């Protein structure tokens, strides 16, 4: 639905021409990696929460320590890896679904050296953001890996071919916020392990229990970004492609 390939449009209908291309579409490796690692991270934080609970209770404290230790080692690798995969996924989205990316960032005008919008209240009707909190130039650096990089704006797309901005904009920030909190907890756990206080810091153990659902929240928010971001299409640009097919 996101980057369809290996098909042709005949009288407004999809017909597969290459099943390998259908399956291994341009965004397939990024989406597969992002989803699989995301689920491992989600499960990992659920295990951390249970382990932190057990560490504080006999006779299961030893099992809790094992759960805590093993899972923290795993997440020390997977959480940063997930962020790197997300970055590559973003570059792929910029190439194949530019309208989705501009909605995620609530970027209305095409420009260079664009800021990173941390918070705003986007208005589809007014085609602008209210109460924006921004970091200069950082948007171009993150989205294009170039401080002088150009970022396309939503005004470049017809109004009836833009995603609704608010849902992907806020859902993306919920997802990233959860990711940053999870990274912070993993780093804190590594520091406490180094200090020999991983299992006897009550505040950290309570934080892990509280953070157990974070992965689920991040996954649901990411799903909202992905699926709402491709609107108004059921399949990305399918209506436009159907119109082009009829014109041919």
N, C-alpha and C positions, 0 to 999 in steps of 0.2 A: 504493500500500500504506500510505502514511503518513497522508494526509488525503483519503480517497476521497470523491468527489462525483459528482453526475449519474447516480444509479442508484437502483433500488429493490430491496428484498429480497422475493422470492416463493418460499415454501417452502424457505427457506434458501439460495437461489441469487441471485447478482447479475444484475440486468438493467439495461443502460444506458438512461437516459431522455434524456440530453443529452450528446452527445459532446464538445462544447466544455467543458462543466463537468468531464467525466471527465479531459480533458487538462489544462485550466487549473484544477487543484484549488487549495484555499486556500494550500498551501505551495509550489506550483509555482514562482513567481518567485524565492522565497528559495533553494530547492534548486537551481534552474538556475544562478542567479548564483553561489552558493557552490561548486558543482561546477566550473563553467567557469573561474572565477577561480582556484580551487584547482589545476586542471590547468595553467594558465598559470604559476602560481608554482612548481609541481613541475618543469615543464620548464625554467623560468628558473634554478632552482638547479642542475639538471643541466648547463645551459650554463655557469653560473658555475664549476662544478667543472672542466669541460673547459678553459674559458678560463684559469683559474688555473694549470692544468697546462701549457698551451701557452706562457703568458707567460714561464715559466722555461726554455723550451727553444727553441733555434734549429733550423731557420729559420722557426718558426711563431709567434714572439713577437708580431709585429705583428697577426696574426689573433687571437691570444689577447687582446691589449689591446682590440681592437674588440669581441670577444664580451663581455669584462668590462664595458666602459664602457656599451654599449647595454643589456645585461641589467640592470645595476644601476639605470640610469635607469628602466627599465620596472618593476622590483620596488619601487622607491621609491614608486611609485604603487599597485601591486597588493597589496603585503603589508598596508599600512594599510587599503586598501579591503576586503580579505578579512576583516579583523577587524571592520570596520563591518558588513559583510554578515552575518557570523556573529552579531553582536549582534541584528540584526533577525530573523534566523532563530531565535534563541533566544526572542525575544518571541512569534513565531508558534508555536513549539513549546509554550510555556507556555499558549497559548490552546487549541490543538487536541490536544496530546498531553501533558497535565500529568503523567501518571504517568512518562513518559519523562524529563521534566525533573527530577522529584524523584529519580529513580534516578541521573541524571547527578550530582546534588549530594548523593546519599545523605542526603536530608532526610527524617526519619521522622515528625516531628510538625509539624503546621501551626502557624506562628508568624509574628510580625512582627519586624522588625529582626534577621533571622537572619544568622549569620556566614557567611563564605565558607570552606568546608572545603578547605584546600590539600592535606591528606593525611589519610587515615583507613583503617582496615581495617573495611569494612562487613560486618555479619552479618545475612543475611536471617532466619535462625532466631531470633536474639535481638532483632531489630528495633532495632538500635543500632549505633553506630560505636565502634571501639576505637582508641586511640592517635591521636585526632583532633588535627590542627593547624589552628587556625581564626583568621580575621581578623574581629573583631566588626563587625556591621552590613553588611559589604561584600557579603554574599550578597544581601540585599534590594536594595541599590543596583544591583548588576549585573543581577539577574534581573527586577526590576520598575521600575528607574530611579527608585526612591523609597526613602530610608533607612528609612521606616516601612512599606514594602510588605510585604504578606502573601505568604508562600510556602507552598504546599500540601505536606503531608507524605504519605509513602507509606502511613501507617496509615489515611488516608482512603479507600484503595482496598482491596477484598477481597484477601486474600493470594494467591488464585489468579489475580488479574488484574494483578499487579505484574510488571514486568520483573525479571530477575536483576540485582541492583544492582552487583556487583563489576565486571563487564565494561564497561558504559557509564561507570561512575565512573572507572576507571583509564584506559580508552581515551580518554575526553574529556581527561583531564589530559596524556596523551601528546600528543594533537593540539595542545592549547593550548601545551604546553611547546615543541613543535617550532616553532609559530608565533612564540613569543617569541624563540627563538634566531634564527630567520630574520630577524625584525625587527631584532634587535640587530646581526646581520651587515650588513644593508642600511644601518643608521645608521652603523655603523663604516666601511663602504665610502664613504659620503658624506663623512664627516669626513676620511678619508684622501685622497679626491679633492680636497677643499678645501685640504688641506695639500700637495698635489702628490706624494703618496707611494702612490698607489693601486696602482701596478705594481711597486714595489720594496720592499714590506714582506713578507718571506718568511713570517712567522707568519700574516698575514692570508690569504695565498694558500694556505697549508696548511689553514687553517680552512675556506676555501671548498671545497677538495677533499674534506675530511672531511664537510662539510655537504651534499654533492651528493645523498645519498639522503633527506634530511630530508623533502622534499615527499612522497615515496612513503610514508614512515612515517606522516606526518600524514593522508594520504588514506585509508590502510588503517585507521588508528585511527578516523577519522571515520566510515568505513563501518561499523565495529563498533558505534559509538555509535548510528548511525541504525537499523541492522537489529536488533541485540539489544534496543535500547530500546523497540521496538514489540511485543516479546514480552509475553504469550504468543500474540499474534495473528499470523496470516499476513498479514491485512489489519487495520489498526488497528480494534479493537473489533468485528470482523466477527461473532464468536460471539454477543456481546451483542446486536448488531443482528438477527442471525438469530433469536434467542430472542424479541425484541420483535416481529419480523415474525410468528412463529408465534402469539404471544399475540393479535395483531390478527386 
